[in-house]
Amino acid sequence: MYLIKELGLEKCKQIVDGAPDWSNSYDLKGKDYWKGGVFATAVSIDDLRTAIANHENANMTGMKPPVMV
């Protein structure tokens, strides 16, 4: 899934920045945070954070962004 491309970088940052300390995933369908696992309509907060960092680093170096979550 290319979530950054689908939702936009700013929306993905909002999801990560808005994540409560106890959550480890975000349900894209229900638009809510969860703890306990990733399921079909959810994305891992850590994976999304990594994808954002990779995307930003690629833009800074002029490289093509890697495959994103």
N, C-alpha and C positions, 0 to 999 in steps of 0.2 A: 504494500500500500504506500502510495506517495502522499502522505498526509500533509506535508508542508506545501506541496504543489496544490493539493485539493482545497485546503482551508486557508492557506496563506501563512507566511512566517509570523506575522503579528498575532494571529489567532492562536497559533501553536504556542507562542510565548505566553499568551494570556492563560492558556490551560496549565502550563508548567508553573507559572508564577502564582496562580490562584490555588494550586494544589495544597490541601491541608497536610500537615506533617504526617498524619496517620495514613494517608492514601498512597497507593502504589499503582493505581490505574485510573483512567478516565473513560467513562462510557460515552461514546460518540452519539449513540442513538438517544439515550436517556439524558445526556448532558449533565452527568453527575459523577462525582468521584467515588472510588471504591477501594477497599482493601481486601486482599485475599486471593488475588489472581487476575489474570487477563483472560477475557472471553471473546467471543466472535465480534462483538460491537465495541470492544474496549481496546485501548492502547496503553502500554506501560509508560508511566511517567518518566522513568529512567531512560527508556528507549527513545522517547520523544525529546528529552533533554539532550541526549547524545546526538540525535539527528539534527537538532538545532545547532549545536556546537560544530558539527561536521559541515553543515551548510554554510555557516558563517565563516569558518576557517577556509573553506574552498573559495568563497567569494573574496576573501582577503588576499589569497595567493593567486587568484585568477584561474584556478583549476575548476574543472567540472565537479559539481557536488556529487558525493557518493550516493549510492542507493539509500533512500530514506524510508523511515517507518511510514 
